[in-house]
Amino acid sequence: MNTMTAARPAPTHNAAKHALSRTATIRSVPSFEGSESSPDSKRSAFASSINSTASAVSAMEGNQHDKAHSASRLKQDLGNETVMPSRWNSNGVRTIEPSLPHDTSIVSEEADNGHWDSTIGKAGLGKTGRVINKLVSDNDALKRDIQIERLRAEEAKQAAKLVEDKMERMMNEYEGRLLEANVTKTLLARKERQVESLTAAVELEKRKTQAAQNSERSWKKELDKVKSDSTLRVDEATNYAQLMEGRYNAISSHWRDHGEEVKRTVTKLRGDIDTIVGERKLDDDKITTLRDLCEQQDNNIKELRREKEEIAHLFEEYKKMQEDDLRDIKTNARQRQEEQEKQLEEAREALHKLKWALNVKQNVKGAQ
């Protein structure tokens, strides 16, 4: 059935291309005596082939009816087929050359003058017999080629399976490294949260320092106000004392007789002066207390500034250390990612090469 299916008619151009592509797989057969251009040599060349075919047919008489039906079908197919001219070389290798369609009256004439065989149709059909023999040999060669290609396909499947196992291992390694990168990212986020907490502490210290500076300014304003008030009161007391002294002198000069009254007035004025002096001393004590308080606040502010500078210095060192760690982590992550991408690219390239080689072996005949 494979031989009869292969012998069905096809377009002349496609048959020529098919004959050219199949010349490399045609098996070498013994050359026949005489020139192929002579019809007598053609008939004598295939006499032995026809006799052997007839003996094989006689051994299978039980299937003559089916084979006669197949032979008649082959005759109808070959009657419509354009026979490709062939040439026998001196070394016994037959090659088929493409040619333009020609008149099939010779084939039909040979078919009318011969007798039918139960296996291959008409025994005297020279070119048709050669075509059938060629198709049978090509069918056997194709079967062997198919078996070889199946073995090659199995080998390619095994190689592809090995590549898939390697890809799976590489994917597992990539997932492990990705998990490690996620852990590193988590640690980095924790460090960033620590930096944020330290930044919040620094901001709190800044607000405390600002509040202390505002308090210092308010105390300085209050001290200046007390100083100005005390100076004003001292000036007023001095002026009042001078005024009283002038009055006392005037009274003493004009009212010498009123000594007791003057004494009482002087005593009263002295008491007032003593009171004013006492108030001044109290103001001086207050000023001293305010000065001590201001010095204490100034020391506190200096201490806070020193602590602020230390905290800022520590924060800068910590920030620099974190930035260096972050830069190293990013550099390592980038290098790992580049290595992983390079390995994946190499694996893809190897897989593509294997696929290409498999396709070449499947599509190109005789490729190793």
Phi, psi and omega in degrees: 000324177296322180292319182287327177292321179289339183269007179289155185292149178216165177299150185296319182295317179293324178295322178296316179297318181296321179294321179294319182287340183265356182297332182286341183253003181287128179286150178281133179236157180298139180282150179266155179286149177090171181274146180287338182292341181268129177296328179295321179293325178297315182293319180291331182291328183258011181296315180295322180295320180292319180296318179294324178293321179295321178294324178291327180290322180296335178281348182236055183288338181294338183250024186294324184295313180294320182288327176295321176296320178294322180293321177295323177294320177296322178298317179296320180292317183286337177293332180264354185273142174275116185282132180275131179293141180238163182220133180262125178276170181291336180272008176087012180261129181263131178237143180255128182252136177289143178211167180285158178300141179229178185288131181265021181290331180294317181295316180294327179291319178294326179291327181284331184272346183268189176237158186276145174246147184288348183254308188243010178092229185277127187285331184274008183276099189293300182295322178296320177297318177297319179299317181295315178299318178299317181295321178297313179296321177296323178297316178297316179297320178296321178298316178296318178297321179297319179297317178298317180294326176297316177298317178296322178296321177297316177299318179295322177297318178298318177298318178296324178296318176300317178297321178296320176298318178297318177298321179295317177298318179296323178294321177297317178297319178297320178295321177298316179293326177295321176297319177298320177296322177295319177298317178298320178296321178296315177298321178296319177296322177296317177299321179296322177295321176298319177298319178297319179295318177295323176297320177295320178297319178296319177297321178297317177296324177297318179295321177298316178298319178297319178295319178296320178295320176297319177297320178298317179296320179295319178295320177297318177298317179296319179296316178298321179295316179296318178300315180295319178295317180296317179298319179296317179294320178297318177297316178297319179294320179296316178297319179294321178295318177296320178297315179295321178296320177295318177297318179299317178297320179295316180294318180298323181283326183263332184237062180292334181286338181264054184295318182296317180294322179294320179297316179298320179294318179295319178298317178297317180295322177295320176298317177298320180295318178299320178298316179296319178296319177298316177299323178294319177298318177299320177296322177296319177298317177299318179297318178297317179298316178296323178295316178298318179297320178295319177296319177297317177296322178296318177297319178297319179295318177298318178297317178297320178296318178298315177298322178298315179296319177297316179297318179297319178297314177298320179295319179296318178297315179296318179297318179297317179297317179295320178295320177297316178298318180296319179296318177296318180297315180296319180297314179297318179296319179296317178297317179296318179297319179295318178297317179296317178297322179295317178296318177297320179295319177296320179295317178299318180297318177296319178296319178296320178296319178296316177299319180296316179297320178296317178296321178296318179294327180282324187264330183258122183283135179083004179284140181258000000 
